[in-house]
């Protein structure tokens, strides 16, 4: 299966290089992408006294690679880093929990219109891996999800600026405490900006 996927990926890359070589554009795009989430990383159900306090770190960032295909299509793979942090207040002692996640969205993009300003839509799948020790709130270190989004590809010389909005729906939660007082959010929306060549 992996050999077939690799052969197809390189075959598509070769064909796109041939097609774009005639148009004078680059078939491969690389760059960095960052984002700001529009909703909280955790859903906290308040109890009296408070059991959990969650902190949503307002960033995600990482590199991306894109294969640009003819007719406005493209395939993009991102490697996005983000963190999760919360504090367990009760029962004592107070515990601070920090964890790191890598998310790997793989999307198919479709650009519209000729010229340097191209609206686009995207859809695909994502995989997320959480690096964290064992504790009771941990539910799933690895999860899959689907991705949809859209934005604009602005070309200025050799640079591409791609502001957009992306939604990711995860199939399971990284965190789910006993009594569901603290749960990681399965629905994530973010404003994204890519800068690349």
N, C-alpha and C positions, 0 to 999 in steps of 0.2 A: 504494500500500500504506500509506504513512504517513498519507495523507488519510483512508483508511478507518479505520485504527486511531484517529486523533484524533477522528473523528466518533463512533465507537463509545464511546470513553472519555467524551466529553462527554455523549453520550446516556445512558449508564449513570449518570453523575454527576447529571444532571437528574432521572432517574427515582428515584434513591435520595433526592435532596433532597425530592421530592414525597412519597415514602413516609414518610420520617422526619419531615417537617414535620408530619404528622398525629400522630406519636407524641411529639413534643416533644424528640427527641434530635438531636444534631448528625450530619449525614451525612459530614462531612469531619473527619478527624483529622490533626493535625500535631504534631510533637514531635522529640525527640532520642532516639537509641538508641546504647548502648555495649555492648561485649562483651569478654570475656576468653577467649582460645583455650584449649582443653583439651589440645591437642597442639602439637608444635613446628612452626614454619613451614618448617623445612628437615629433610631427611634427609641426614645426613653419614655417609659410610662412612670410618671411621678407617683411616689408613695410617701406617706408621712410616718416616720422621717424618710428623707431622700436616701435612696440606695446607690444610685449611679449619677455621675456627672460626666457628660460626653463632650468632647472637643472635636469640631470639624475643622481639619486643616484645609485651608482654602487654596489648595494648589494640587496640580498633577502635571507631570512633565516627563519628557523623554524623547528619544530619536524616532524617526520614521523613515521608511523606504517605500517608494512607489514605483510601480511599472506602469508607464503611460501607454495605453493601447490606442489604435485608430478609432475614429468616430466618437471621440470624447470619453471613451471608457478608460478606467484605470483600476489597478489593484494596489491597495495600500496596507502595509503592516506597521503597526505602532508598538513600541515598548514603553509603557507609561508607568511611572513610579508614583506612589501615593502612600500616605501614612494614616493610621488610625490611632486614636488616643482616648482613653476614658479613665475615670477614677471610681473605684468601688469604695463608697463611704461607709456602708454598713454591710455585714457585721465587721467589727474592728478586727485587726488593724486596717487603716486606710491603705489601699493598694492602687498604685498608678500602673496602668497597662499601656504599653506602646508596641505597635507592630507595623510592619512594612509590607506593602503589596506591590507586585508587578502585574500589570494588566496588558494583555496582548490582543488588541482588536485587529481583525483582518476584514477589510471591507472592500466591496466593489463600488467604484465611484462612476458617476456619469455627469460630464460637464456639458453645458448648453451654450449656444451662441459663439460666434467667431470673435476674434479680437482679444484684447488684454484683460477684459472683465468677463469672467465665465461663472454664472451660477452653477452649483452642483448639488446632487443628492448622493447619499451613500447608504449602504446597508450591508450587514454581514454578521459575523459572530465574534465573540471575545472569550478569552480564557484569563482567569485571575488566580494567582498563587500568593498565599499569605505566609510570611515568615514570622513565626511566633512560637513561643513555648506552649506547653500544655497547661491550660487552666479551664475552669468550669464554664466560662462564657464561650469558649471556642466551639463552633459548630461544624465548620467545614473549611479546611485549608485551601482547597481547590474548588473552583466553581466555573461554570460556563454561562454565557448569556448571549443575547442578540443585540445588535446595534443598528440604529437608524439615525440619520442626521442630514444636515444640509448647510450650505453656506455659499461663499463666493471665492473663486480663485482669481486673485489680482496679480498679474504678471508685470513686473517692473524691471526691464533688462533681463539679466539671468535669474533674478529672484522671483519666487512665488510666495505671496502672502495669502493664507487661507483662513480667514475668520469664519466661524460657523458655530452651530449648536448641535450637540450630540446627546442622544438618549441611549442608555444601556439598561436592559432588564436582565437581572441575574436569575438563574434557576434555583439557587439556594443562597443562604446567608453565611457569611464568614463567622458572625457572632450571633448567639441566641442564648441568653441567660436563662437559668431556671425561673419559671414564672413569667417568662417573656418580658421582664422589666427593661432589658436592654437588648436591642436587635439591630444588626447592621441593615441599612436600607437596601432593598433589592431593586429599587427604581432610582436610577441616578441620571440626572441631567446636568450638562456642563456647557459653558461657553468655552470654545477652543480657539487657539490661534497657532497656525503652523507657519514657519519661516524656513524656506529651503530653496534648493536649486532645481 
